[in-house]
Amino acid sequence: MVRLTIIFTLFCLRIAFLAIALIPAITMIATISMVATISMVATITIAVAITGVGQYWGGAHRHRGNGD
């Protein structure tokens, strides 16, 4: 009975150490994925903004050219 308790305690300690060791890796992965998502959204937003501005300028110049 005592041996089982010791084994169980060591097992729990090992799991605890693993969890503590994995926390930085998990937070790092979460941070990287968050940054990647934010940068992807930012890239799409910038691309859409540039495209929209390009279409607006193109349309404006075209209309002005037709008006002249």
N, CA and C atoms as a LAMMPS dump frame, in Angstrom:
ITEM: TIMESTEP
0
ITEM: NUMBER OF ATOMS
204
ITEM: BOX BOUNDS ff ff ff
-5.0000000000000000e+02 5.0000000000000000e+02
-5.0000000000000000e+02 5.0000000000000000e+02
-5.0000000000000000e+02 5.0000000000000000e+02
ITEM: ATOMS id mol type element x y z
1 1 1 N 0.846 -1.209 0
2 1 2 C 0 0 0
3 1 3 C 0.877 1.253 0
4 2 1 N 1.913 1.229 0.819
5 2 2 C 2.811 2.388 0.887
6 2 3 C 3.514 2.583 -0.441
7 3 1 N 3.923 1.462 -1.045
8 3 2 C 4.639 1.551 -2.322
9 3 3 C 3.733 2.175 -3.383
10 4 1 N 2.47 1.772 -3.413
11 4 2 C 1.518 2.337 -4.377
12 4 3 C 1.397 3.848 -4.166
13 5 1 N 1.317 4.269 -2.924
14 5 2 C 1.198 5.697 -2.619
15 5 3 C 2.418 6.458 -3.132
16 6 1 N 3.6 5.885 -2.911
17 6 2 C 4.842 6.539 -3.364
18 6 3 C 4.85 6.625 -4.89
19 7 1 N 4.511 5.528 -5.552
20 7 2 C 4.485 5.511 -7.023
21 7 3 C 3.495 6.554 -7.534
22 8 1 N 2.327 6.589 -6.903
23 8 2 C 1.297 7.548 -7.328
24 8 3 C 1.787 8.983 -7.135
25 9 1 N 2.461 9.226 -5.995
26 9 2 C 2.98 10.569 -5.715
27 9 3 C 4.021 10.965 -6.748
28 10 1 N 4.942 10.039 -7.059
29 10 2 C 5.971 10.312 -8.07
30 10 3 C 5.326 10.568 -9.431
31 11 1 N 4.3 9.774 -9.749
32 11 2 C 3.586 9.946 -11.013
33 11 3 C 2.97 11.343 -11.093
34 12 1 N 2.318 11.759 -9.999
35 12 2 C 1.703 13.089 -9.955
36 12 3 C 2.767 14.176 -10.072
37 13 1 N 3.895 13.982 -9.396
38 13 2 C 4.973 14.967 -9.461
39 13 3 C 5.506 15.077 -10.885
40 14 1 N 5.653 13.921 -11.55
41 14 2 C 6.153 13.923 -12.923
42 14 3 C 5.194 14.698 -13.828
43 15 1 N 3.889 14.457 -13.677
44 15 2 C 2.885 15.172 -14.475
45 15 3 C 2.957 16.673 -14.187
46 16 1 N 3.131 17.022 -12.915
47 16 2 C 3.21 18.435 -12.54
48 16 3 C 4.435 19.088 -13.188
49 17 1 N 5.591 18.382 -13.127
50 17 2 C 6.808 18.921 -13.736
51 17 3 C 6.629 19.075 -15.242
52 18 1 N 5.99 18.089 -15.872
53 18 2 C 5.74 18.161 -17.316
54 18 3 C 4.872 19.368 -17.644
55 19 1 N 3.828 19.554 -16.837
56 19 2 C 2.927 20.688 -17.064
57 19 3 C 3.683 22 -16.932
58 20 1 N 4.515 22.091 -15.877
59 20 2 C 5.295 23.319 -15.658
60 20 3 C 6.259 23.537 -16.817
61 21 1 N 6.86 22.442 -17.306
62 21 2 C 7.807 22.545 -18.409
63 21 3 C 7.098 22.929 -19.707
64 22 1 N 5.849 22.495 -19.858
65 22 2 C 5.125 22.746 -21.108
66 22 3 C 4.476 24.126 -21.147
67 23 1 N 4.293 24.753 -19.978
68 23 2 C 3.616 26.057 -19.941
69 23 3 C 4.302 27.086 -20.853
70 24 1 N 5.636 27.258 -20.796
71 24 2 C 6.278 28.227 -21.694
72 24 3 C 6.06 27.895 -23.164
73 25 1 N 6.15 26.597 -23.5
74 25 2 C 5.951 26.19 -24.896
75 25 3 C 4.529 26.513 -25.346
76 26 1 N 3.556 26.218 -24.484
77 26 2 C 2.151 26.485 -24.829
78 26 3 C 1.931 27.985 -25.007
79 27 1 N 2.465 28.779 -24.079
80 27 2 C 2.277 30.235 -24.194
81 27 3 C 2.992 30.759 -25.433
82 28 1 N 4.173 30.207 -25.752
83 28 2 C 4.917 30.641 -26.933
84 28 3 C 4.11 30.335 -28.194
85 29 1 N 3.581 29.102 -28.268
86 29 2 C 2.784 28.716 -29.436
87 29 3 C 1.549 29.605 -29.546
88 30 1 N 0.893 29.857 -28.418
89 30 2 C -0.301 30.703 -28.425
90 30 3 C 0.052 32.114 -28.884
91 31 1 N 1.175 32.645 -28.389
92 31 2 C 1.598 33.998 -28.779
93 31 3 C 1.897 34.049 -30.271
94 32 1 N 2.635 33.038 -30.764
95 32 2 C 3.002 33.014 -32.192
96 32 3 C 1.74 32.956 -33.051
97 33 1 N 0.802 32.084 -32.681
98 33 2 C -0.417 31.953 -33.485
99 33 3 C -1.233 33.243 -33.431
100 34 1 N -1.245 33.896 -32.242
101 34 2 C -1.984 35.149 -32.113
102 34 3 C -1.353 36.216 -33.001
103 35 1 N -0.023 36.323 -32.941
104 35 2 C 0.687 37.312 -33.767
105 35 3 C 0.462 37.013 -35.25
106 36 1 N 0.514 35.739 -35.615
107 36 2 C 0.309 35.356 -37.014
108 36 3 C -1.097 35.749 -37.469
109 37 1 N -2.086 35.491 -36.615
110 37 2 C -3.467 35.851 -36.969
111 37 3 C -3.606 37.356 -37.126
112 38 1 N -3.034 38.11 -36.174
113 38 2 C -3.128 39.574 -36.228
114 38 3 C -2.444 40.103 -37.483
115 39 1 N -1.247 39.583 -37.787
116 39 2 C -0.523 40.064 -38.957
117 39 3 C -1.268 39.702 -40.238
118 40 1 N -1.91 38.52 -40.255
119 40 2 C -2.671 38.117 -41.429
120 40 3 C -3.853 39.067 -41.628
121 41 1 N -4.575 39.354 -40.551
122 41 2 C -5.715 40.273 -40.633
123 41 3 C -5.237 41.658 -41.069
124 42 1 N -4.103 42.097 -40.5
125 42 2 C -3.559 43.409 -40.866
126 42 3 C -3.183 43.441 -42.339
127 43 1 N -2.537 42.371 -42.818
128 43 2 C -2.142 42.304 -44.225
129 43 3 C -3.364 42.376 -45.132
130 44 1 N -4.402 41.607 -44.801
131 44 2 C -5.624 41.61 -45.609
132 44 3 C -6.256 42.998 -45.584
133 45 1 N -6.305 43.61 -44.402
134 45 2 C -6.899 44.947 -44.272
135 45 3 C -6.132 45.957 -45.12
136 46 1 N -4.803 45.92 -45.013
137 46 2 C -3.973 46.854 -45.79
138 46 3 C -4.164 46.615 -47.283
139 47 1 N -4.176 45.34 -47.68
140 47 2 C -4.351 45.017 -49.099
141 47 3 C -5.696 45.529 -49.598
142 48 1 N -6.745 45.304 -48.822
143 48 2 C -8.079 45.776 -49.215
144 48 3 C -8.091 47.305 -49.283
145 49 1 N -7.435 47.949 -48.295
146 49 2 C -7.397 49.416 -48.281
147 49 3 C -6.663 49.933 -49.51
148 50 1 N -5.498 49.34 -49.825
149 50 2 C -4.721 49.784 -50.995
150 50 3 C -5.537 49.563 -52.263
151 51 1 N -6.168 48.396 -52.37
152 51 2 C -6.97 48.094 -53.555
153 51 3 C -8.122 49.09 -53.67
154 52 1 N -8.777 49.359 -52.546
155 52 2 C -9.891 50.309 -52.553
156 52 3 C -9.422 51.695 -52.957
157 53 1 N -8.305 52.138 -52.385
158 53 2 C -7.767 53.458 -52.732
159 53 3 C -7.378 53.487 -54.196
160 54 1 N -6.749 52.392 -54.688
161 54 2 C -6.347 52.313 -56.087
162 54 3 C -7.555 52.413 -57.009
163 55 1 N -8.613 51.693 -56.683
164 55 2 C -9.827 51.75 -57.504
165 55 3 C -10.433 53.149 -57.448
166 56 1 N -10.42 53.752 -56.244
167 56 2 C -10.997 55.087 -56.083
168 56 3 C -10.214 56.094 -56.927
169 57 1 N -8.871 56.054 -56.798
170 57 2 C -8.047 56.987 -57.563
171 57 3 C -8.213 56.736 -59.057
172 58 1 N -8.186 55.438 -59.441
173 58 2 C -8.337 55.113 -60.853
174 58 3 C -9.663 55.633 -61.379
175 59 1 N -10.733 55.385 -60.609
176 59 2 C -12.059 55.851 -61.029
177 59 3 C -12.099 57.361 -61.102
178 60 1 N -11.504 58.024 -60.09
179 60 2 C -11.535 59.49 -60.055
180 60 3 C -10.792 60.052 -61.26
181 61 1 N -9.608 59.52 -61.541
182 61 2 C -8.815 60.023 -62.671
183 61 3 C -9.545 59.75 -63.984
184 62 1 N -10.136 58.58 -64.08
185 62 2 C -10.822 58.214 -65.302
186 62 3 C -11.999 59.183 -65.531
187 63 1 N -12.76 59.414 -64.473
188 63 2 C -13.91 60.308 -64.603
189 63 3 C -13.453 61.72 -64.97
190 64 1 N -12.365 62.146 -64.32
191 64 2 C -11.871 63.491 -64.585
192 64 3 C -11.421 63.574 -66.056
193 65 1 N -10.754 62.479 -66.52
194 65 2 C -10.294 62.454 -67.907
195 65 3 C -11.479 62.501 -68.864
196 66 1 N -12.537 61.754 -68.545
197 66 2 C -13.71 61.752 -69.413
198 66 3 C -14.374 63.134 -69.398
199 67 1 N -14.37 63.768 -68.215
200 67 2 C -14.993 65.087 -68.101
201 67 3 C -14.251 66.1 -68.97
202 68 1 N -12.918 66.022 -68.971
203 68 2 C -12.138 66.951 -69.797
204 68 3 C -12.339 66.583 -71.256
